[in-house]
Amino acid sequence: MKTARTPRAPAGKYAKSRQAPVTLRWYHPPMNRYHRYYCGSAKWAKRLDESVVPWVLRDYDLGPDVLEIGPGPGLVTDILRQRLPALTAIEIDGRLAASLAARMQGTNVTVVHGDGAAMPFEDGRFSSALSMAMLHHVPSAELQDRLLAETFRVLKPGASFVGMDSTVSLRFRLYHLFDTMVLADPNTFAARLERAGFADVAVREGKGAFRWKATKPA
Ligand SMILES: C[S@@+](CC[C@H](N)C(=O)[O-])C[C@H]1O[C@@H](n2cnc3c(N)ncnc32)[C@H](O)[C@@H]1O
């Protein structure tokens, strides 16, 4: 008989990189095994903590009520919740959302099972929003644009949306064999953010990824 395993993050600072992923055996829409492993691994946790999160978040003040879109197993959530008063994470995968909600019980994180392209939040609620390495999992440019517009809607005037996603490479394509992978073009992404209503848009390319910051006009 199979028994349910308690979801967990990598133990220790990042634990060993071969540590079992948090809950990714439940992950869907389909991700291949390597990708499932990597997104919950101590290796990704270390990269997020040491390079990706500082590169994206700089020293921005995210304010008191922050939205994370697409937390997956919650490795970014783990970093952010130590720095923020309150964090709401919206995850489309029901099982990942449930396991993250269980893991975050009693913390300053509220996990919502829902779609970033149709969010169950009131207009103008959040002091900032972020999405890390998730946009390419939204399966069409149209849905991605809807997610940008929804993010705009739920932000307070003057609040910012920050994030990052990957750029194309052979390695990234291999990681995503049999996965959803609709990569945004960094060269046109600023215009897409502006079409959603954002101003003061900055998009910067780095090694294998791009980051952005965009603000809802006050
Ligand atoms: C590659 S994981 C990234 C997880 C985490 N942000 C990180 O950087 O480690 C992408 C996550 O976005 C979620 N996702 C995809 N489309 C979504 C949507 N429309 N709304 C909310 N979450 C979504 C997926 O289910 C998955 O958990």
Ligand as a Chemical Component Dictionary entry (heavy atoms), coordinates in Angstrom:
data_LIG
# 
_chem_comp.id                   LIG 
_chem_comp.type                 NON-POLYMER 
_chem_comp.pdbx_formal_charge   0 
_chem_comp.three_letter_code    LIG 
# 
loop_
_chem_comp_atom.comp_id 
_chem_comp_atom.atom_id 
_chem_comp_atom.alt_atom_id 
_chem_comp_atom.type_symbol 
_chem_comp_atom.charge 
_chem_comp_atom.model_Cartn_x 
_chem_comp_atom.model_Cartn_y 
_chem_comp_atom.model_Cartn_z 
_chem_comp_atom.pdbx_ordinal 
LIG C1  C1  C 0  8.983  26.016 -13.550 1  
LIG S1  S1  S 1  7.861  26.244 -12.212 2  
LIG C2  C2  C 0  8.671  27.593 -11.368 3  
LIG C3  C3  C 0  8.438  27.552 -9.903  4  
LIG C4  C4  C 0  9.087  28.688 -9.111  5  
LIG N1  N1  N 0  8.589  29.987 -9.532  6  
LIG C5  C5  C 0  10.579 28.647 -9.225  7  
LIG O1  O1  O 0  11.175 29.546 -9.838  8  
LIG O2  O2  O -1 11.187 27.734 -8.682  9  
LIG C6  C6  C 0  6.459  27.089 -12.952 10 
LIG C7  C7  C 0  5.205  27.033 -12.078 11 
LIG O3  O3  O 0  4.215  27.907 -12.614 12 
LIG C8  C8  C 0  2.954  27.264 -12.487 13 
LIG N2  N2  N 0  2.013  27.858 -13.432 14 
LIG C9  C9  C 0  1.967  27.664 -14.774 15 
LIG N3  N3  N 0  0.953  28.354 -15.300 16 
LIG C10 C10 C 0  0.342  29.019 -14.280 17 
LIG C11 C11 C 0  -0.763 29.910 -14.196 18 
LIG N4  N4  N 0  -1.457 30.233 -15.276 19 
LIG N5  N5  N 0  -1.111 30.397 -12.989 20 
LIG C12 C12 C 0  -0.406 30.048 -11.863 21 
LIG N6  N6  N 0  0.652  29.199 -11.886 22 
LIG C13 C13 C 0  1.017  28.693 -13.077 23 
LIG C14 C14 C 0  3.260  25.810 -12.785 24 
LIG O4  O4  O 0  2.240  24.946 -12.344 25 
LIG C15 C15 C 0  4.574  25.652 -12.026 26 
LIG O5  O5  O 0  4.352  25.272 -10.702 27 
# 
loop_
_chem_comp_bond.comp_id 
_chem_comp_bond.atom_id_1 
_chem_comp_bond.atom_id_2 
_chem_comp_bond.value_order 
_chem_comp_bond.pdbx_ordinal 
LIG C1  S1  SING 1  
LIG S1  C2  SING 2  
LIG S1  C6  SING 3  
LIG C2  C3  SING 4  
LIG C3  C4  SING 5  
LIG C4  N1  SING 6  
LIG C4  C5  SING 7  
LIG C5  O1  DOUB 8  
LIG C5  O2  SING 9  
LIG C6  C7  SING 10 
LIG C7  O3  SING 11 
LIG C7  C15 SING 12 
LIG O3  C8  SING 13 
LIG C8  N2  SING 14 
LIG C8  C14 SING 15 
LIG N2  C9  SING 16 
LIG N2  C13 SING 17 
LIG C9  N3  DOUB 18 
LIG N3  C10 SING 19 
LIG C10 C11 SING 20 
LIG C10 C13 DOUB 21 
LIG C11 N4  SING 22 
LIG C11 N5  DOUB 23 
LIG N5  C12 SING 24 
LIG C12 N6  DOUB 25 
LIG N6  C13 SING 26 
LIG C14 O4  SING 27 
LIG C14 C15 SING 28 
LIG C15 O5  SING 29 
# 
